[in-house]
Amino acid sequence: MNNTKTLAITLVCGLQAVMLLSSCGHSEGKAENTDATKEVITVAATTLHKGKLASTLQIPGELVAFQQVDIYAKVSSFVKKLHVDVGSEVSTGQLLATMEAPEITSQLSGAESRLKSQEAVYLASKANYDRLHETSLTPGTVSKNDLDIAQARMKSDAAQLESAKAAYKEITDNRNYLEIRAPFSGIVSARNVSAGAYVGPTGKGSEFPLFTLQEQKKLRLVISVPEAYTSYLTNNSEVGFTVKAYAGQNFTAKVNRLSGVMDTRLRSQRIEMDVPNNDKKLMPGMIAEVKIPLNTADSAFILPKTAVVNSTVNVFVVRVTNGKAERVLVQAGHDADGKIEVYGNLNAGDTIVTVASEEIRDGADMKHIKLDK
């Protein structure tokens, strides 16, 4: 009986010892977890400063002839002779083609005859009026009515003479249209007719121009600049461009003309630059890659792009003030090379979190800050 009691007491003491050891183990684990939660988290930040963010905008452009014209025949006629061909370099007023229209020669002869006839009639009526007027100086020799009738006839014949002169000049001008001349110096880029072809202002033979003339010693570089970047280009701004035909070679041009209006479809402004091309190295129709320098006149606050948070509600950065996080609303400017311009209620020297997110709330503890060098 005594042995049984002794065994029971031993078992109870053993169980108590196991429970005591187990409770001690759990206490040590809790202490270790508490120490882990107190691990210090360091947030990267940067000191805010002003600067200029230099970058370039690359957009496509087109080289076009400085002047280009399609030359048509003014009057119905036949091509008698072509004096130039595709690639011919011509100067202002140079004869390009000679046309023939026999009916115009006949019309000119008839108009010339009518002009001479009307001139004779006018001279006769004028001589009659002059004689009557001279005689009328002697009182009672010529009635006032006869003098008025002679004067009216002279004026009528004078008007008929002017009409004949105008008709003769019109036909003479039409005959001059039989000689096709260059309106400006350039290069013939297209020829669509041959000798003997019938051409005219309307009808068959007029679907295509006789020639296409282009001025190529000076070209226009035409670009369409998006609305957001129109402020970076003004008159005389210089840009660089390249073309595929001359890979690795850079060309420059200056802004000469700004349209001053926004295209309602593309929301862009048409800008033209004159490109000297005396060696005719560049050709109209080439596509150019234009590089526009985006240099701002005033400095702005520069931050890494990761410091700016574009939330669904607003755009902000996180400023550290007295060890607490503060969201500051900003406006973003243009960006380049991982940096961005920001505008807002900021001051030089502010500490800004470099990798911000919406998870950082206003008033969050930000005591452990590591500033970027």
Buried (B, 14 or more C-beta within 10 A) or exposed (E): EEEEEEEEEEEEEEEEEEEEEEEEEEEEEEEEEEEEEEEEEEBBBBEBEEEEBEBBBEBEBBBBBBBBBEBBBBBBBBBBEBBBEEEBEBEEEBEBBBBEBEEBEEBBEEBBEBBEEBBEBBEEBBEBBEEBBEEBEEEEEBEEEEBEBBBEBBBEBBEBBEEBBEBBEEBBEBBEBBEBBBEBBBBBBBBBBEEEBBBBEEEEBBEBBBBBBBBBBEBBBBBBBEEEBBEBBEEEBEBBBBBEEEEEEEBEBEBBEBEEEBEEEEEBBBBBBBBEBEEEEBBBEBEBEBBBBBEBEEEBBBBBBBBBBEEEEEBBBBBBEEEEBBBBEBEBBBBBEEBBBBEBEBEEEBBBBBEBEEEBEEEBEBEEEEEEE
